[in-house]
Amino acid sequence: MANSMTGFARVQLETDGQIVTVELKSVNHRYLDVQYRMPRQVHMLEERLKSILHKQVARGRVEVYVQFEAGGNSESAGSINRPLLKQILSELSELAVEYSIAGPVAWDALLSIPAIWQENASGEGAEHSLELVEKAFSEAVSELVQVRAREGRQLVQELGARVLALQQLLTELDDLAASMPGLAMQKWQERLSVLLQAVTIDEARVLQEAAILADRMSIEEELVRLRIHTEHFLNMLEQDGPVGRKLDFLLQEMNREMNTAGVKSSSSAISQLVVDGKTMLEQCREQVQNLE
């Protein structure tokens, strides 16, 4: 069964003074678009995280937030690059004298420079940190998939109910459309009789022209194709995997057939049902936009 493209997941893991928080926010999108916001020290994991996500998510814009905290005396914590910091402070002092700049050093701005921070020489702690991030991310992806699957089931149920209602509307259109050719032919004959009272006309030719006109007004073919499309739609809703784009295309075809039926018919009753049908299709389209 298809999944929704919207969902949210949050996982926080803590071990040995290290705290990793991963948040995933997913919304609808034509393709899979992933945006990462995470600390510099875990950027090297981006490709591995992409691989984990791509295996379980096919479509949607997914925003990935990774927050990493190393508390206490954790071996994995980063340290200040003292030589670089001394060099920067020395140059700042020279500039302050040269340009007569007064005031203290803005330490918050200085320490926000990424190059100021460096990883500890010991790689064991850093590797453990990366493993913790990857584990938290994997759990967050699994949680996100579950949320999207749950919402997907709700969307499928709602779409199925709407399409069943549309099929009922098509039945009403069938009943009205069946009587339309005969009524149209009768009305055309009556108009001709009034307009051509003093003129001798070929009765067979009149019937032939009336039949051609009635055939042009028939919407039977459009209704047949609409029924086929609705059955196909319901079958696709039961399929596993991404079907949102296929359903969206199918709704476009259904809307085209409904438009044609409305143009061909001169009946106000049929026109009203066509408007109702187009409204149902638009409601389905809005829901399908959220399916993977």
C-alpha positions as CSV (number, residue, x, y, z in Angstrom):
1,M,0.0,0.0,0.0
2,A,1.3,3.5,-0.8
3,N,2.9,5.7,1.8
4,S,2.3,9.3,2.5
5,M,5.1,11.8,1.8
6,T,4.5,13.7,5.0
7,G,5.8,12.7,8.4
8,F,8.1,13.6,11.3
9,A,10.5,11.5,13.4
10,R,12.8,12.3,16.3
11,V,15.3,10.0,17.9
12,Q,17.8,10.8,20.7
13,L,20.5,8.4,21.8
14,E,23.0,8.9,24.7
15,T,26.1,7.0,25.6
16,D,29.4,7.8,27.4
17,G,28.5,11.4,27.8
18,Q,27.6,11.8,24.1
19,I,24.1,12.8,23.0
20,V,22.9,12.6,19.4
21,T,19.6,13.9,18.3
22,V,18.2,13.3,14.9
23,E,15.0,14.8,13.5
24,L,13.5,14.1,10.1
25,K,10.8,16.2,8.6
26,S,9.2,15.0,5.4
27,V,6.7,16.8,3.1
28,N,5.5,16.2,-0.4
29,H,7.7,16.7,-3.4
30,R,7.9,15.6,-7.0
31,Y,11.2,13.7,-6.5
32,L,13.3,12.8,-3.5
33,D,15.0,15.9,-2.2
34,V,17.1,15.6,0.9
35,Q,18.5,18.6,2.9
36,Y,21.0,18.1,5.7
37,R,21.8,20.3,8.6
38,M,24.4,18.7,10.9
39,P,27.6,19.5,12.7
40,R,30.9,19.7,10.8
41,Q,32.3,16.7,12.6
42,V,29.7,14.4,11.1
43,H,29.7,15.7,7.5
44,M,31.7,12.7,6.5
45,L,28.7,10.6,7.2
46,E,26.5,12.3,4.6
47,E,26.8,9.7,1.8
48,R,26.2,6.8,4.3
49,L,23.1,8.6,5.6
50,K,21.9,9.1,2.1
51,S,22.2,5.4,1.3
52,I,20.2,4.5,4.4
53,L,17.4,7.0,3.5
54,H,17.2,6.1,-0.2
55,K,16.6,2.5,0.5
56,Q,13.4,3.2,2.4
57,V,12.1,6.6,1.0
58,A,11.4,7.1,-2.7
59,R,9.8,10.6,-2.9
60,G,9.4,13.7,-0.8
61,R,11.4,16.6,0.5
62,V,13.2,15.4,3.7
63,E,14.9,17.8,6.0
64,V,17.5,16.1,8.2
65,Y,18.6,17.8,11.5
66,V,21.5,16.2,13.4
67,Q,22.6,17.6,16.7
68,F,25.7,16.3,18.5
69,E,26.7,17.0,22.0
70,A,29.7,15.7,23.8
71,G,29.5,16.3,27.5
72,G,31.9,15.7,30.5
73,N,35.3,14.4,29.7
74,S,34.3,12.5,26.6
75,E,37.2,11.4,24.5
76,S,35.3,12.2,21.3
77,A,34.9,15.9,22.2
78,G,36.6,18.4,19.9
79,S,39.3,20.8,21.1
80,I,40.4,24.3,20.3
81,N,43.1,24.7,17.7
82,R,45.4,26.8,20.0
83,P,48.1,27.7,17.5
84,L,45.4,29.0,15.1
85,L,43.6,30.8,17.8
86,K,46.8,32.6,18.9
87,Q,47.6,33.6,15.4
88,I,44.1,35.1,14.9
89,L,44.3,37.0,18.2
90,S,47.8,38.3,17.3
91,E,46.5,39.6,14.0
92,L,43.4,41.1,15.6
93,S,45.6,43.0,18.1
94,E,47.8,44.4,15.2
95,L,44.7,45.5,13.3
96,A,43.2,47.1,16.5
97,V,46.4,49.2,16.9
98,E,46.7,50.0,13.2
99,Y,43.0,51.1,12.8
100,S,42.5,52.4,16.3
101,I,39.8,49.9,17.1
102,A,38.8,49.8,20.8
103,G,36.8,47.2,22.6
104,P,37.1,43.6,23.8
105,V,37.3,40.6,21.5
106,A,34.0,39.0,20.6
107,W,34.6,35.5,21.8
108,D,31.3,34.1,20.8
109,A,31.9,35.2,17.2
110,L,35.5,34.0,17.3
111,L,34.6,30.5,18.7
112,S,31.9,30.1,16.0
113,I,34.6,29.9,13.3
114,P,34.7,26.2,12.3
115,A,38.4,26.1,11.8
116,I,38.9,27.0,15.5
117,W,37.8,23.5,16.5
118,Q,39.6,20.3,15.7
119,E,39.0,16.6,16.4
120,N,41.1,14.9,19.1
121,A,44.0,12.9,17.8
122,S,42.4,9.7,19.2
123,G,40.2,8.3,16.4
124,E,38.5,5.7,18.6
125,G,36.2,8.3,20.3
126,A,35.4,10.0,17.0
127,E,34.6,6.7,15.3
128,H,32.2,5.8,18.2
129,S,30.5,9.2,17.8
130,L,29.9,8.5,14.1
131,E,28.5,5.1,14.8
132,L,26.1,6.7,17.3
133,V,25.0,9.2,14.8
134,E,24.4,6.5,12.2
135,K,22.5,4.4,14.6
136,A,20.2,7.3,15.6
137,F,19.7,8.2,12.0
138,S,18.7,4.6,11.1
139,E,16.2,4.5,13.9
140,A,14.8,7.9,12.9
141,V,14.3,6.7,9.3
142,S,12.5,3.6,10.5
143,E,10.2,5.7,12.6
144,L,9.6,8.1,9.7
145,V,8.7,5.2,7.4
146,Q,6.2,3.9,9.9
147,V,4.6,7.4,10.3
148,R,4.4,7.8,6.5
149,A,2.9,4.3,6.1
150,R,0.3,5.0,8.8
151,E,-0.8,8.3,7.1
152,G,-0.6,6.5,3.7
153,R,-3.2,4.0,4.8
154,Q,-5.5,6.8,5.9
155,L,-5.1,8.5,2.5
156,V,-5.7,5.3,0.6
157,Q,-8.9,4.7,2.5
158,E,-10.1,8.3,1.9
159,L,-9.2,8.1,-1.8
160,G,-11.0,4.8,-2.2
161,A,-14.2,6.2,-0.6
162,R,-14.1,9.2,-3.0
163,V,-13.6,7.1,-6.1
164,L,-16.5,4.8,-5.0
165,A,-18.6,7.9,-4.7
166,L,-17.5,8.9,-8.2
167,Q,-18.5,5.5,-9.6
168,Q,-22.0,6.1,-8.1
169,L,-22.1,9.4,-9.9
170,L,-21.1,7.7,-13.1
171,T,-24.1,5.4,-12.7
172,E,-26.4,8.4,-12.5
173,L,-24.7,9.8,-15.6
174,D,-25.3,6.5,-17.4
175,D,-29.0,6.7,-16.6
176,L,-29.4,10.2,-17.8
177,A,-27.2,9.8,-20.9
178,A,-29.2,6.7,-22.0
179,S,-32.2,8.9,-22.6
180,M,-30.5,11.9,-24.1
181,P,-30.1,10.8,-27.7
182,G,-33.8,10.0,-28.1
183,L,-34.9,13.2,-26.5
184,A,-32.4,15.2,-28.6
185,M,-33.7,13.5,-31.8
186,Q,-37.3,14.2,-30.9
187,K,-36.6,17.9,-30.1
188,W,-34.7,18.4,-33.3
189,Q,-37.6,16.9,-35.4
190,E,-40.1,19.1,-33.6
191,R,-38.0,22.2,-34.4
192,L,-37.7,21.2,-38.1
193,S,-41.4,20.6,-38.4
194,V,-42.1,24.2,-37.1
195,L,-39.4,25.8,-39.3
196,L,-40.2,23.9,-42.5
197,Q,-44.0,23.7,-42.3
198,A,-44.4,24.9,-45.9
199,V,-41.5,22.9,-47.3
200,T,-41.6,19.3,-48.5
201,I,-38.7,17.5,-46.8
202,D,-37.3,14.0,-47.0
203,E,-38.3,12.2,-43.9
204,A,-35.5,9.7,-44.1
205,R,-32.9,12.4,-44.5
206,V,-34.3,14.2,-41.4
207,L,-34.0,11.0,-39.4
208,Q,-30.5,10.5,-40.6
209,E,-29.4,14.0,-39.6
210,A,-31.1,13.6,-36.3
211,A,-29.3,10.4,-35.7
212,I,-25.9,12.0,-36.5
213,L,-26.6,14.8,-34.1
214,A,-27.7,12.5,-31.4
215,D,-24.5,10.4,-31.8
216,R,-22.4,13.5,-31.5
217,M,-24.1,14.4,-28.2
218,S,-23.6,10.9,-26.8
219,I,-21.2,10.6,-23.8
220,E,-21.3,6.8,-23.7
221,E,-17.6,6.4,-24.7
222,E,-16.4,8.9,-22.1
223,L,-18.4,7.1,-19.4
224,V,-17.0,3.8,-20.4
225,R,-13.4,5.1,-20.2
226,L,-14.1,6.8,-16.9
227,R,-15.3,3.5,-15.4
228,I,-12.2,1.8,-16.6
229,H,-10.0,4.5,-15.1
230,T,-11.8,4.3,-11.7
231,E,-11.3,0.5,-11.6
232,H,-7.6,1.0,-12.5
233,F,-7.3,3.7,-9.8
234,L,-8.8,1.4,-7.1
235,N,-6.5,-1.4,-8.1
236,M,-3.4,0.8,-7.9
237,L,-4.4,1.9,-4.4
238,E,-3.9,-1.6,-3.3
239,Q,-0.4,-1.9,-4.8
240,D,2.8,-1.6,-2.7
241,G,5.4,1.0,-3.5
242,P,5.3,4.5,-4.9
243,V,2.2,5.0,-7.0
244,G,1.5,8.7,-6.4
245,R,2.7,10.0,-9.8
246,K,0.8,7.3,-11.7
247,L,-2.4,8.1,-9.8
248,D,-1.9,11.8,-10.5
249,F,-1.6,11.1,-14.3
250,L,-4.6,8.8,-14.2
251,L,-6.7,11.6,-12.5
252,Q,-5.6,14.0,-15.3
253,E,-7.0,11.5,-17.8
254,M,-10.2,11.2,-15.9
255,N,-10.6,14.9,-15.7
256,R,-10.1,15.2,-19.5
257,E,-12.9,12.6,-20.1
258,M,-15.2,14.4,-17.6
259,N,-14.6,17.7,-19.4
260,T,-15.4,16.1,-22.8
261,A,-18.6,14.7,-21.4
262,G,-19.6,18.2,-20.2
263,V,-18.9,19.8,-23.5
264,K,-20.8,17.2,-25.6
265,S,-23.9,17.2,-23.5
266,S,-26.6,19.9,-23.7
267,S,-28.5,18.6,-20.7
268,S,-28.4,20.8,-17.6
269,A,-28.8,17.7,-15.4
270,I,-25.8,16.1,-16.9
271,S,-23.8,19.3,-16.7
272,Q,-24.5,19.5,-13.0
273,L,-23.3,16.0,-12.5
274,V,-20.2,16.7,-14.5
275,V,-19.4,19.7,-12.3
276,D,-19.9,17.4,-9.2
277,G,-17.6,14.8,-10.8
278,K,-14.9,17.4,-11.5
279,T,-15.1,18.5,-7.9
280,M,-14.6,14.9,-6.7
281,L,-11.6,14.5,-9.0
282,E,-10.0,17.7,-7.8
283,Q,-10.4,16.5,-4.2
284,C,-8.7,13.3,-5.1
285,R,-5.9,15.1,-6.8
286,E,-5.2,17.1,-3.7
287,Q,-4.9,13.9,-1.7
288,V,-2.8,12.1,-4.3
289,Q,-0.3,14.9,-4.1
290,N,0.7,13.6,-0.7
291,L,1.2,10.0,-1.7
292,E,4.7,8.7,-2.4
